[in-house]
Amino acid sequence: MNTTSNSGTSAQNHKLYDVIISGAGPVGLFLACELALAKCSVLILEKATDPHSALKQLPFGIRGLSAPSIEALYRRGLFHELQIHQQLKNPHQHQNNKHGAQKQAGHFAGIPFLEGNIDRSRWEYRLPSSTETSLISEMAELETIFSHRAETLGVSIKRGYPIHHFDQHADGVTVQSGDETFTSKWLVGCDGARSMVRKAGGFEFAGTEPEFTGYTATVEILDPERLRPGRNVTEKGMYMQSQPGYMAIQDFDGGAFHGSKQPITLEHLQEVLRRVSGTDVTLTALHTATTWTDRARQATTYRIGRVFLAGDAAHIHAPLGGQGLNLGLGDAMNLGWKLAATINNIAPEGLLDSYYTERYPIGEKVLDWSRAQVEIMKPSLQAKALHSIVSELMNTRDGATYMAERVWGVSTRYDLGDQHPLVGYSAPNFEFENGSTIGELMYDGKGMLLDFNNDVQHKTLAAKYNQLKHIAGSVKNQLGLSALLIRPDGIVAWVLESEADYNRLEEAVGKWFMVA
């Protein structure tokens, strides 16, 4: 990885990259790794000179990874590098209900759902060899892991290089950063909520305005016993105290303070905390603080010509439940192999268009999930009544299971036009008799025709297509299946249960792969 900083020297860079990515956050880095895995040349331009922002460190940078994100890391050989989740205890506290103490597995608008209420038996395709449904990581850890992988794959990263302007033409994109010019065949904006690529590219960013200003801060408290631990929804908003001096607050001011861009002072934060908590707690020092809102917006298209959006550049919402990072990593996993196939001239017609048609509905659902949480947290009698009803539902087996499916991404599915219940879902992590798993066979980023019966015609068909390998063998639990077509991103595209249907298989393969 060629990592440099901008010295301000005027220069014309003559190398033509396959892809320029704006933004070296987790989404941009992971996308770069996916592209480089397929032998594409990638340049990342990052406006920040220092990747080690204080807001990316614990506790600010803590993030919950959902099942699809964990599976993506596992399928690229990166899962074993995660360490934070082994060092941290589950941040959810034990909650008491009529059945006694149970472990909190997650929350919706601060309302916990409990591990003991989740019926995992309903997830028939999650085998014992499956990865975790959720775990804790942090932004800095992910960026370190992805940066190292990018270095191994030959990605170039230039820090201190904000994109100021770009022009796209029939054959590519010309990007201006300071006095330097770079050219590529494609440009992807992974540059966050205030994306310059989105604004300069003319993307419409439709959605709703905020209801509150959120605060995240590290402070020193004179009398912390005045505040209840954990997450507390009050008549004025919400506050959360976790870890020594770590605070999160929601003040329903319509996002006014965040929009004002005023500095966060100790006096202001104390006033907000006292009002929201209903106490006269005293803050004695403010170390680090940032604000955020529940503004929920989504680009109406994720592509204009040779320019794409991914991650927060394509969609923003309140960080309630940690959905944003997972949504962005899903974008990268979906776009990476499709854009690489297009660059390498092995993409069937319409493949690149499926990035938007598959990812937009997923983003839309997450935005609605965020809006629903905000609605139930408002300081009003209507919200209080709704809060009470939802709490009761979440304390049931059906309610807790539904919440877990949504929060952990277990129910995520693409509509691929096939009625089989597994098509469009993440592939089960089948375990072979020798102990190897499907996830471990996907490190190379290729698709596979998984064949439990070692059908000669299946093998012959797979050999005709680029980026598709035939994997045959016996597994410990076939789930009543005979064969599966699995895309490079791990999504099931075709299933065979009994009698062979070679015509339907060939149609499915031709939709996602090109003849060699």
C-alpha positions as CSV (number, residue, x, y, z in Angstrom):
1,M,0.0,0.0,0.0
2,N,1.5,3.3,-1.1
3,T,0.5,5.6,1.8
4,T,1.4,9.3,1.3
5,S,0.3,12.7,2.5
6,N,-0.4,15.8,0.4
7,S,2.6,18.1,0.2
8,G,0.8,20.7,-1.9
9,T,3.0,20.1,-4.9
10,S,1.3,20.6,-8.3
11,A,1.4,17.5,-10.4
12,Q,-0.5,15.5,-13.0
13,N,-0.7,11.8,-12.1
14,H,-0.7,9.9,-15.4
15,K,-1.6,6.5,-14.0
16,L,-5.1,5.4,-14.9
17,Y,-6.7,3.6,-11.9
18,D,-9.6,1.2,-12.3
19,V,-11.3,2.8,-9.3
20,I,-10.8,5.9,-7.1
21,I,-12.5,5.7,-3.7
22,S,-13.1,8.9,-1.8
23,G,-12.8,8.1,1.9
24,A,-10.6,5.7,3.9
25,G,-13.1,4.7,6.5
26,P,-14.2,1.1,7.0
27,V,-16.5,1.1,4.0
28,G,-14.0,2.6,1.6
29,L,-11.2,0.4,2.8
30,F,-13.3,-2.8,2.7
31,L,-14.5,-1.9,-0.8
32,A,-10.9,-1.3,-1.9
33,C,-10.0,-4.8,-0.6
34,E,-12.8,-6.4,-2.5
35,L,-11.8,-4.7,-5.8
36,A,-8.1,-5.4,-5.3
37,L,-8.9,-9.1,-4.5
38,A,-10.2,-9.2,-8.1
39,K,-6.9,-7.6,-9.4
40,C,-8.3,-4.1,-9.9
41,S,-6.1,-1.1,-9.4
42,V,-7.5,1.1,-6.6
43,L,-6.6,4.5,-5.2
44,I,-8.2,5.9,-2.0
45,L,-8.1,9.6,-1.5
46,E,-8.8,10.5,2.2
47,K,-9.1,14.1,3.4
48,A,-7.9,13.5,6.9
49,T,-4.2,13.4,7.4
50,D,-4.3,11.3,10.6
51,P,-6.4,8.2,10.6
52,H,-6.3,8.0,14.5
53,S,-9.1,10.3,15.4
54,A,-10.1,10.3,19.1
55,L,-13.7,9.8,18.1
56,K,-12.8,6.4,16.6
57,Q,-11.3,5.0,19.8
58,L,-13.2,3.3,22.6
59,P,-15.7,4.2,23.9
60,F,-16.6,6.6,21.0
61,G,-15.7,4.2,18.2
62,I,-17.4,1.1,19.7
63,R,-19.7,-0.6,17.2
64,G,-21.8,-3.7,17.1
65,L,-21.2,-5.9,14.1
66,S,-24.3,-7.7,12.8
67,A,-24.5,-11.2,11.3
68,P,-24.0,-10.1,7.6
69,S,-20.9,-8.1,8.5
70,I,-19.4,-10.9,10.6
71,E,-20.0,-13.3,7.7
72,A,-18.4,-10.9,5.2
73,L,-15.3,-10.7,7.3
74,Y,-15.2,-14.4,7.8
75,R,-15.6,-15.1,4.1
76,R,-12.6,-12.9,3.4
77,G,-10.3,-14.4,6.1
78,L,-10.5,-11.3,8.3
79,F,-12.7,-12.5,11.1
80,H,-9.8,-14.1,13.1
81,E,-8.1,-10.7,13.3
82,L,-10.9,-9.1,15.4
83,Q,-9.7,-8.8,19.0
84,I,-11.9,-6.1,20.7
85,H,-14.8,-8.5,21.2
86,Q,-12.6,-10.9,23.1
87,Q,-11.5,-8.1,25.5
88,L,-14.8,-6.5,26.1
89,K,-17.7,-7.9,28.0
90,N,-21.1,-7.7,26.4
91,P,-22.0,-4.0,27.0
92,H,-25.6,-4.9,27.5
93,Q,-26.5,-5.1,31.2
94,H,-28.6,-7.8,32.8
95,Q,-32.2,-6.8,33.0
96,N,-34.8,-8.0,35.5
97,N,-38.3,-9.1,34.4
98,K,-40.9,-11.3,36.0
99,H,-38.8,-14.4,35.1
100,G,-35.8,-13.1,36.9
101,A,-32.4,-11.9,35.6
102,Q,-31.8,-12.4,31.9
103,K,-29.1,-11.2,29.6
104,Q,-30.0,-8.3,27.4
105,A,-29.3,-9.2,23.8
106,G,-30.0,-5.8,22.2
107,H,-32.5,-3.0,22.2
108,F,-35.1,-1.0,20.2
109,A,-35.3,2.7,21.2
110,G,-33.7,1.7,24.5
111,I,-36.2,-1.1,25.2
112,P,-34.3,-4.3,25.8
113,F,-35.0,-7.6,24.3
114,L,-33.7,-10.6,26.3
115,E,-31.5,-13.5,25.2
116,G,-33.8,-16.0,26.9
117,N,-36.8,-15.0,24.8
118,I,-35.2,-15.5,21.4
119,D,-36.2,-18.6,19.5
120,R,-33.1,-19.4,17.4
121,S,-34.7,-22.6,16.2
122,R,-36.7,-20.6,13.7
123,W,-33.5,-19.8,11.8
124,E,-33.3,-23.2,10.2
125,Y,-30.5,-22.2,7.9
126,R,-28.1,-21.0,10.6
127,L,-26.1,-24.1,11.3
128,P,-23.9,-24.9,14.4
129,S,-20.9,-23.9,12.3
130,S,-22.3,-20.4,11.6
131,T,-20.5,-17.4,12.9
132,E,-21.8,-15.2,15.7
133,T,-25.0,-13.2,15.1
134,S,-23.4,-10.1,16.8
135,L,-20.2,-9.0,18.4
136,I,-18.4,-5.8,19.5
137,S,-15.6,-4.1,17.5
138,E,-14.5,-0.5,17.1
139,M,-13.8,1.8,14.1
140,A,-10.1,2.0,14.7
141,E,-9.8,-1.8,14.9
142,L,-11.7,-2.3,11.6
143,E,-9.7,0.4,9.8
144,T,-6.4,-1.2,11.0
145,I,-7.5,-4.6,9.8
146,F,-8.8,-3.3,6.4
147,S,-5.7,-1.1,5.9
148,H,-3.4,-4.0,6.4
149,R,-5.3,-6.1,4.0
150,A,-5.3,-3.3,1.5
151,E,-1.6,-3.0,1.8
152,T,-1.2,-6.7,1.1
153,L,-3.3,-6.4,-2.0
154,G,-1.5,-3.3,-3.4
155,V,-4.1,-0.6,-2.8
156,S,-2.7,3.0,-2.8
157,I,-3.9,5.3,-0.1
158,K,-3.3,9.1,0.0
159,R,-4.1,10.9,3.2
160,G,-4.6,14.6,3.3
161,Y,-6.1,14.5,-0.2
162,P,-9.7,15.9,-0.1
163,I,-11.5,15.7,-3.4
164,H,-12.4,19.3,-4.5
165,H,-13.8,18.6,-7.9
166,F,-14.3,15.8,-10.5
167,D,-15.5,15.5,-14.1
168,Q,-16.8,12.3,-15.6
169,H,-16.7,11.5,-19.3
170,A,-17.4,8.5,-21.5
171,D,-14.3,6.5,-20.5
172,G,-13.7,7.5,-16.9
173,V,-13.5,10.2,-14.2
174,T,-10.9,12.9,-13.6
175,V,-10.5,13.9,-10.0
176,Q,-9.0,17.1,-8.6
177,S,-7.4,17.1,-5.1
178,G,-5.6,20.4,-4.3
179,D,-3.1,20.9,-7.1
180,E,-3.1,17.3,-8.2
181,T,-5.2,15.4,-10.7
182,F,-6.0,11.7,-10.8
183,T,-7.9,9.7,-13.3
184,S,-9.8,6.4,-13.1
185,K,-12.5,4.4,-14.9
186,W,-14.8,4.7,-11.9
187,L,-15.3,6.8,-8.8
188,V,-17.0,5.7,-5.6
189,G,-18.0,8.1,-2.8
190,C,-17.4,6.5,0.6
191,D,-16.9,9.9,2.1
192,G,-19.5,10.0,4.8
193,A,-22.7,11.9,5.6
194,R,-21.4,15.2,4.2
195,S,-20.1,13.4,1.0
196,M,-18.5,15.8,-1.4
197,V,-18.9,13.1,-4.1
198,R,-22.6,13.0,-3.6
199,K,-23.0,16.8,-3.6
200,A,-20.7,17.4,-6.6
201,G,-22.2,14.5,-8.5
202,G,-25.7,15.9,-8.3
203,F,-27.3,13.0,-6.4
204,E,-30.7,13.8,-4.8
205,F,-30.6,13.1,-1.0
206,A,-34.2,12.7,0.1
207,G,-35.6,12.2,3.5
208,T,-36.6,13.7,6.8
209,E,-35.3,16.3,9.1
210,P,-34.1,15.7,12.7
211,E,-36.1,15.6,15.9
212,F,-33.2,15.8,18.3
213,T,-29.5,16.7,18.9
214,G,-27.5,13.8,20.2
215,Y,-24.4,14.3,22.3
216,T,-21.5,11.8,22.9
217,A,-18.9,12.9,25.4
218,T,-16.3,11.9,27.9
219,V,-16.6,13.9,31.1
220,E,-15.7,14.0,34.7
221,I,-18.7,14.0,37.1
222,L,-18.7,15.3,40.6
223,D,-21.7,13.3,41.7
224,P,-22.2,10.4,39.3
225,E,-24.5,8.6,41.8
226,R,-27.2,11.1,40.8
227,L,-27.5,9.5,37.4
228,R,-28.9,6.0,36.9
229,P,-26.5,3.7,35.0
230,G,-27.3,2.4,31.6
231,R,-29.8,3.8,29.1
232,N,-32.6,5.9,30.5
233,V,-35.5,7.3,28.5
234,T,-37.0,10.4,30.4
235,E,-39.7,12.9,29.9
236,K,-37.2,15.2,28.2
237,G,-35.2,12.8,26.1
238,M,-32.6,10.1,26.8
239,Y,-29.3,9.8,28.6
240,M,-26.9,6.9,29.0
241,Q,-24.0,6.6,31.4
242,S,-21.6,3.7,30.7
243,Q,-17.9,3.2,31.4
244,P,-16.2,5.8,33.6
245,G,-17.2,9.3,32.4
246,Y,-18.8,8.2,29.1
247,M,-22.1,10.0,28.3
248,A,-24.7,9.9,25.5
249,I,-27.6,12.3,25.5
250,Q,-30.6,12.9,23.2
251,D,-32.2,16.4,23.5
252,F,-35.4,16.8,21.5
253,D,-34.6,20.3,20.1
254,G,-35.3,19.5,16.5
255,G,-31.6,19.2,15.9
256,A,-31.1,22.9,16.5
257,F,-27.9,22.8,18.4
258,H,-26.2,20.4,16.0
259,G,-27.3,22.6,13.1
260,S,-25.9,25.7,14.8
261,K,-22.4,24.3,14.7
262,Q,-21.7,26.0,18.0
263,P,-18.8,24.6,20.1
264,I,-19.8,22.2,22.9
265,T,-18.9,23.7,26.2
266,L,-18.9,22.2,29.6
267,E,-21.6,24.6,30.7
268,H,-23.8,23.8,27.8
269,L,-23.5,20.0,28.2
270,Q,-24.2,20.3,31.9
271,E,-27.4,22.3,31.2
272,V,-28.6,19.7,28.7
273,L,-27.8,16.8,30.9
274,R,-29.5,18.3,33.9
275,R,-32.6,19.1,31.9
276,V,-32.8,15.7,30.2
277,S,-32.0,13.7,33.3
278,G,-34.1,15.7,35.7
279,T,-31.2,16.0,38.2
280,D,-28.8,18.7,39.4
281,V,-25.7,16.6,38.5
282,T,-22.5,18.6,38.2
283,L,-19.9,18.1,35.5
284,T,-16.3,19.2,36.4
285,A,-14.5,18.6,33.2
286,L,-15.2,18.0,29.5
287,H,-12.6,16.0,27.6
288,T,-14.1,15.1,24.2
289,A,-17.5,15.6,22.7
290,T,-19.4,15.5,19.4
291,T,-23.0,15.9,18.3
292,W,-25.2,14.0,15.9
293,T,-28.9,13.9,14.9
294,D,-31.6,11.5,13.6
295,R,-31.7,13.2,10.2
296,A,-32.7,10.3,7.9
297,R,-31.9,10.7,4.2
298,Q,-31.1,8.4,1.3
299,A,-29.8,9.0,-2.2
300,T,-32.6,8.3,-4.7
301,T,-30.0,6.5,-6.9
302,Y,-26.7,5.0,-5.9
303,R,-25.1,5.6,-9.4
304,I,-24.9,8.4,-11.9
305,G,-22.8,7.4,-14.9
306,R,-19.4,6.3,-13.6
307,V,-19.9,7.5,-10.1
308,F,-21.3,5.4,-7.2
309,L,-22.2,6.0,-3.6
310,A,-21.8,3.6,-0.6
311,G,-22.1,3.8,3.1
312,D,-23.1,7.1,4.8
313,A,-22.6,8.9,1.5
314,A,-25.6,7.0,0.2
315,H,-27.7,7.0,3.4
316,I,-27.7,8.6,6.9
317,H,-29.8,8.0,10.0
318,A,-29.6,8.1,13.7
319,P,-26.9,5.7,15.1
320,L,-29.5,4.0,17.2
321,G,-28.6,0.3,17.4
322,G,-25.4,0.6,15.4
323,Q,-27.0,-0.1,12.0
324,G,-25.0,2.4,9.9
325,L,-21.6,0.7,9.8
326,N,-23.2,-2.7,9.0
327,L,-25.3,-1.1,6.2
328,G,-22.2,0.4,4.7
329,L,-20.1,-2.8,4.9
330,G,-23.1,-4.5,3.1
331,D,-22.9,-2.0,0.4
332,A,-19.2,-2.6,-0.1
333,M,-19.6,-6.4,-0.2
334,N,-22.4,-6.1,-2.7
335,L,-20.8,-3.5,-5.0
336,G,-17.2,-4.8,-4.9
337,W,-17.5,-8.1,-6.9
338,K,-20.0,-6.6,-9.4
339,L,-17.8,-3.5,-10.2
340,A,-14.7,-5.7,-10.4
341,A,-16.5,-8.1,-12.9
342,T,-17.4,-5.0,-15.0
343,I,-13.8,-3.7,-15.0
344,N,-12.5,-7.2,-15.9
345,N,-15.1,-7.5,-18.7
346,I,-16.7,-10.6,-17.2
347,A,-20.0,-9.1,-16.0
348,P,-23.3,-10.3,-17.6
349,E,-25.7,-7.6,-18.7
350,G,-27.4,-5.7,-15.9
351,L,-25.1,-7.0,-13.1
352,L,-23.9,-3.5,-12.1
353,D,-27.5,-2.2,-12.0
354,S,-28.3,-4.9,-9.4
355,Y,-26.2,-3.0,-6.8
356,Y,-28.9,-0.3,-6.5
357,T,-31.9,-2.6,-6.9
358,E,-30.6,-4.8,-4.1
359,R,-29.1,-2.3,-1.7
360,Y,-31.6,0.5,-1.8
361,P,-34.5,-1.5,-0.2
362,I,-32.2,-2.6,2.5
363,G,-31.2,1.0,3.3
364,E,-34.8,2.1,3.1
365,K,-35.7,-0.5,5.8
366,V,-32.9,0.7,8.1
367,L,-34.0,4.3,7.8
368,D,-37.5,3.4,8.7
369,W,-36.2,1.3,11.6
370,S,-34.3,4.4,12.8
371,R,-37.4,6.7,12.4
372,A,-39.6,4.3,14.3
373,Q,-37.1,4.3,17.3
374,V,-37.1,8.1,17.4
375,E,-40.9,8.2,17.3
376,I,-41.2,6.0,20.3
377,M,-38.5,8.0,22.2
378,K,-40.2,11.4,21.9
379,P,-41.1,13.2,25.2
380,S,-44.9,12.9,24.6
381,L,-47.9,11.0,26.0
382,Q,-48.4,9.3,22.7
383,A,-44.8,8.1,22.6
384,K,-45.1,6.9,26.2
385,A,-48.2,4.8,25.4
386,L,-46.5,3.3,22.3
387,H,-43.4,2.6,24.4
388,S,-45.4,0.6,26.9
389,I,-47.1,-1.5,24.2
390,V,-43.9,-2.2,22.3
391,S,-42.1,-3.1,25.6
392,E,-44.8,-5.8,26.3
393,L,-44.4,-7.2,22.8
394,M,-40.7,-7.3,23.0
395,N,-40.9,-9.3,26.2
396,T,-42.6,-12.2,24.3
397,R,-40.9,-15.0,22.4
398,D,-42.2,-13.8,19.1
399,G,-41.4,-10.1,19.8
400,A,-37.8,-10.8,21.0
401,T,-37.1,-13.1,18.0
402,Y,-38.4,-10.6,15.5
403,M,-36.3,-7.8,17.1
404,A,-33.2,-10.0,17.1
405,E,-33.7,-10.9,13.4
406,R,-33.8,-7.2,12.5
407,V,-31.1,-5.9,14.8
408,W,-28.7,-8.7,13.9
409,G,-29.5,-8.7,10.2
410,V,-30.5,-12.4,10.3
411,S,-33.6,-11.6,8.2
412,T,-31.8,-9.6,5.5
413,R,-32.7,-10.9,2.1
414,Y,-32.5,-9.8,-1.5
415,D,-35.4,-10.3,-3.8
416,L,-33.9,-12.4,-6.6
417,G,-37.1,-13.5,-8.1
418,D,-37.0,-17.1,-6.8
419,Q,-39.6,-18.5,-4.4
420,H,-37.3,-20.9,-2.6
421,P,-37.0,-19.5,1.0
422,L,-33.2,-19.7,1.0
423,V,-32.6,-17.8,-2.3
424,G,-31.5,-14.2,-1.6
425,Y,-30.3,-15.1,1.9
426,S,-26.8,-15.5,3.1
427,A,-25.5,-19.0,2.4
428,P,-25.5,-21.5,5.3
429,N,-22.0,-22.2,6.6
430,F,-22.0,-25.8,5.6
431,E,-19.2,-27.9,7.3
432,F,-17.6,-30.7,5.4
433,E,-16.6,-33.9,7.0
434,N,-12.9,-32.8,7.2
435,G,-14.0,-29.7,9.2
436,S,-13.6,-27.1,6.5
437,T,-16.5,-24.7,5.9
438,I,-18.1,-22.8,3.0
439,G,-16.9,-19.5,4.5
440,E,-13.3,-20.6,4.4
441,L,-13.6,-21.6,0.7
442,M,-14.7,-18.0,-0.2
443,Y,-11.4,-16.3,0.7
444,D,-10.6,-15.9,-3.0
445,G,-13.8,-13.9,-3.7
446,K,-15.2,-16.3,-6.3
447,G,-18.6,-17.7,-6.6
448,M,-19.3,-21.4,-6.2
449,L,-21.6,-24.1,-7.4
450,L,-21.9,-26.2,-4.2
451,D,-22.7,-29.8,-5.2
452,F,-23.4,-32.4,-2.5
453,N,-24.0,-35.2,-5.1
454,N,-20.9,-34.5,-7.3
455,D,-23.1,-34.2,-10.4
456,V,-20.9,-34.3,-13.6
457,Q,-23.2,-31.9,-15.5
458,H,-22.9,-29.4,-12.6
459,K,-19.1,-29.6,-12.8
460,T,-19.1,-29.2,-16.6
461,L,-21.5,-26.2,-16.4
462,A,-19.4,-24.4,-13.7
463,A,-16.2,-24.8,-15.8
464,K,-17.8,-22.7,-18.6
465,Y,-18.1,-19.6,-16.4
466,N,-15.6,-17.0,-15.1
467,Q,-15.2,-16.6,-11.4
468,L,-17.3,-19.7,-10.6
469,K,-15.9,-22.9,-9.1
470,H,-17.4,-26.3,-8.6
471,I,-17.2,-27.6,-5.0
472,A,-18.3,-31.1,-4.4
473,G,-18.4,-33.2,-1.2
474,S,-20.5,-34.4,1.8
475,V,-21.4,-32.0,4.6
476,K,-22.5,-32.8,8.1
477,N,-26.0,-31.3,7.6
478,Q,-27.3,-30.8,4.0
479,L,-30.6,-29.2,5.2
480,G,-32.4,-31.4,2.7
481,L,-30.6,-29.7,-0.3
482,S,-28.7,-31.2,-3.2
483,A,-26.9,-28.2,-4.7
484,L,-26.6,-24.4,-4.3
485,L,-25.3,-21.6,-6.4
486,I,-23.5,-19.0,-4.2
487,R,-22.5,-15.6,-5.4
488,P,-19.1,-14.1,-4.5
489,D,-20.7,-12.1,-1.8
490,G,-22.1,-15.2,-0.2
491,I,-25.7,-14.8,-1.3
492,V,-27.6,-17.9,-2.4
493,A,-28.8,-17.4,-6.0
494,W,-30.2,-20.9,-6.8
495,V,-31.2,-24.0,-4.8
496,L,-31.8,-27.6,-5.8
497,E,-33.6,-29.9,-3.4
498,S,-34.2,-33.1,-5.4
499,E,-34.6,-33.6,-9.1
500,A,-32.0,-31.9,-11.2
501,D,-33.1,-28.9,-13.2
502,Y,-30.2,-27.9,-15.5
503,N,-32.1,-25.3,-17.5
504,R,-33.0,-23.4,-14.4
505,L,-29.5,-23.7,-13.1
506,E,-28.0,-22.4,-16.3
507,E,-30.4,-19.5,-16.3
508,A,-29.4,-18.6,-12.7
509,V,-25.6,-18.9,-13.5
510,G,-26.0,-16.7,-16.6
511,K,-27.6,-14.0,-14.5
512,W,-24.6,-13.6,-12.3
513,F,-21.6,-14.9,-14.2
514,M,-20.2,-14.6,-17.8
515,V,-19.1,-17.5,-20.0
516,A,-15.3,-17.8,-20.0
